[in-house]
Amino acid sequence: MPRDIARRFAQEMEQGGAAPSAGGVDSAMALLAEAWRHRGHLEARLDPLGRASPARVAELDPAFYGLPPGSEAALRAVYGGSIGWEFSHIHDRARRDWLQARAEAPAAPDSRIQRDLLALLKRGQAFEETLQGRLPGAKLFGLAGGDGFLVAVETIYRASLRAGVEEVVMGGMHRGRFALLAVLLEKPLVPLIAEITGKSPLPQGMQASSDVPYHLGYSGEREIDGKRLRLTVSPHPSHLQVIGVVAQGRTRGKQALRGEDGKRQVLPLLLHTDASFAGQGIVAELFQLSKVAPFDLGGTIHVIINNQLGFTTLPEEGRSARYCTDIAKLVEAPVLHVNGDDVEALYHAASVAAAYRTRFGSDILLDIVCYRRHGHNEIDEPRFTQPAMYRAIDERPPLAALYQASLAQRGVDTAPGEQAAADMTAAVKAAFDGAAGFEVNDAGSFHGIWQGFRSGSAADMLAFTETGLPIDTLKAIGRSLTTAPDGFTLDRKVARFLDQRRESIETGQGIDWATGEAMGFASLLAEGTPLRFGGQDSLRGAFTQRHLFIHDSASEKRHCVLDPLAQQGGALCEVFNTPLIEYAVLAYEYGCSLTDPRRLIVWEAQFGDFLNIAQAIFDQFVAGGEDRWLRSSGLTILLPHGLDGGGPDHSTGHPERLLAACAQGNIQIANVSTPANFFHLLRRQMRRDFRKPLVVLTPKALLRQKACVSALAEFGPGTGFQPLIPDSAAQKAQRLILCTGKIYYELAAERAARGLESQVALARIEQLYPLPEEGLRALFAAHAGADLVWCQEEPANMGYFTHLDRPLEALSGRTLRCVSRPAVPSPATGLKYGHEAERKAVLDAALSGLD
């Protein structure tokens, strides 16, 4: 607030010792009101323990404007009470005015709602106290001290249901997880208690690792006021905040299934804790995605349990920002900071949050300032590090007791709350008795839209699937892919690109990698299979190879070459560039892949090297999700890979890390060497009755390699993906070299230059996991006397051999020699001459020493 304006009103008071003129008082009060609307949250009474003194802000003092003490009383009641309204950072005046109106005209709950809120708190307290009493010393990550969270979330459910929401998808945390499941999602108590007490959540005989009980998810329905509300909380790892973006991806997938009404009918509700929300970088990525069209969900409601501690770390040790929520200002999301022990303030703030999301389709945050009655878990002792704080906590009654006393003082009947507590206590005790003999009969993985699918084995993944198409169909697809809209003025080079693509398909010769890929996508769309494909620069292609969108050079209008075939098949087609983000985008796409097994979801890294930025997503979800939580995914990941002289950061998708994650048929790893085989691999992903993540190490140098082309017949009837391509030329070779990917072409060229075609056989393993064991046994038998070599371009401590040597030796009964670059800390040299020298050395070592 400009101080010169304030001084002018102060000077009016000094003139003749009189107060400002009537007009001056009105102006001063207007300035004071604006100051409270903008900065009142700084003096709000948010800490239920009363330990954190609100800031004293000069502009909020009436004296600053020459006004008498007490002039701010009404404003303080609204903006300096139990809700800190933080919305002045929003540029849109309509949104600010809307929030201001809700702040200044709060709707108090009637006596029925008050009784319901008390009963809710009583049930939550009874559940947690009974649970802790029966399981002393167990890690429960209880909600005690943050009980107001139940009020906020229940209010969001009810207000959203009234606004037309039919499903809520939650990404949660372990704090209060059991109370959330029991009280708000109404998960049956017997299986819940069975899980908490350590019984397996898996049907008898099912082999999987599962997870600790406070990580497990749940989906169910509740009836609220005569309407059904579908509620899902996603399972999550201990990698904090990661699950939020996965849940948003799930929401996107569910919204897509509902069509135009999807954003209105499916609500993403993310549950956070203060320290991780402020500390984890994926939160900034989450907000950066939120208004980008392929990721826009029509607004997410964020609820933060702010217990003012991160394990033992104080807020001033855990962040630089004033509030744990400040990162949300990135997208101008309003923040309602709420005293977690003011039940009716929580009710009002949560009602506003639900209405704001409905009205504006944007994110909003509830920051519930509370405390943690126990330690980080129930066996942790917080008094070692926060003794004063815990003296205050020990003296503070539970929220249910405080609210019950408040209602009784106002004459509201509290007996229903007592009955709710008694009922919950009895139900939990009975559930403990029932849990002793409880057995899971159904894993719940293949219901609803997943009906008819199953969990595939490694053997299933190796079974041949015919994915070829009639030649006429392929040519029709080719013509569609290479036809620009009438009147389109194409860039000369793009026009030549389309002409060459059309010619290769029509003649049936010289089909390159990008054309094979485009035909894979297009054929699936034409058959009615939806496609969602995104990545950094993926529309044009990071290597100018793809051109899925073509541009009118005059008008800059865009046309997606896949759209006509998508319309033909009646399939949703989403292809898009993504922000320069790997971590959150991969999490989002994984979440999306969980919702619809009949939709091909593809994420492409700009370079395979950058997958390590999203390593937690790959490890915890892509590779481990089915084993931990019995959730199948058909996500396809494309990692441009190959040592082409690009240096240490543009050379490798780190196949050694991918293969290290492979076990029990969890994922598929491929490094494909022909356009036709890539076409079949993409189609196979959607033409089986199970879903497994697929990681493809895609080429860079091969995109324009004249030898790396396919004939149209290789896409035709009776064809399918080949996990192993043996050498048909060399029948009785002295040496059998096994390899994968682009090095095959370098070996083949060098072999020809040396005239060794009859002495050296080159076999390509196209699928690295699961290994095509049957084909490899036949290959080794056909070359029983040959010297066996594994050749890779990657360094010896990276690449494939450290994971393939034992399986290959077991299948062949012989020892294989590995030819590679020497072991190094960095995956590739940045020196051009060094790269070329290393490349030649690998080829020479592979092909020398023959008779």
Buried (B, 14 or more C-beta within 10 A) or exposed (E): BEEEEBEBBBEBBEEEEEBBEEEBBEBBBEBBBBBBBBBBBBBBBBBBBEEEEBEEBEBBBBBBBBBEEEBBEEBBEBBBBBBBBBBBBBEEEEBBEBBBEBBBEBEEBEEEBBBBBBBBBBBBBBBBBBBBEBBEEBBBBBBBBBBBBBBBBBBBBBBBBBBEBBBBBBBBBBBBBBBBBBBBBBBBBBBBBBBBBEBEBBBEEBEBEBBBBBBBBBBBEBEEEEEEBBBBBBBBBEBBBBBBBBBBBBBBBBBBBBEEEBBBBBBBBBBBBBBBBBBBEBBBBBBBBBBBEBBBBBBBBBBBBBBBBBEBEBBEEBBEEEBBBBBBBBBBBBBBBBBBBBBBBBBBBBBBBBBBBBEBBBBBBBBBBBBBBBBBBBEBEBEEBBEEBBEBBEEBEBBBEBBBEBBEEEEBEBEBBBEBBEBBBEBBBEBBEBBEEBEBEEBBBBEEBBEEBBBBBBEBBBEEBBBBBEBEBBBBBBEBBBBBEEEBEBEEEBBEBBEBBBEBBEEBEBBBBBBBBBBBBBBBBBBEBBBBBBBBBBBBBBBBBBBBBBBBBEEEEEBBBBBBBBEBBEBBBBBBBBBEBBBBBBBBBBBBBBBBBBBBBBBBBBBBBBBBBBBBBBBBBBBBBBBBBBBBBBBBBBBBBBBBBBBBEBBBBBBBBBBEBBEEBBBBBBBBBBBBBBBBBBBBBBBBEBBBBBBBBBBBBBBBBEEBBBBBBBBBEEBBBBBBBBBEEBEEBBBBBBBBBBBBBBBBEBBEEBEBBEBBBBBBBBBBBBBBBEBBEEBBEBBEEBBBBBBBBBBBBBBBBBBBBEBBEEBBEEEBBBBBBEEBEEBBBBEEEEBEEBBEBBBEBBBEEEE
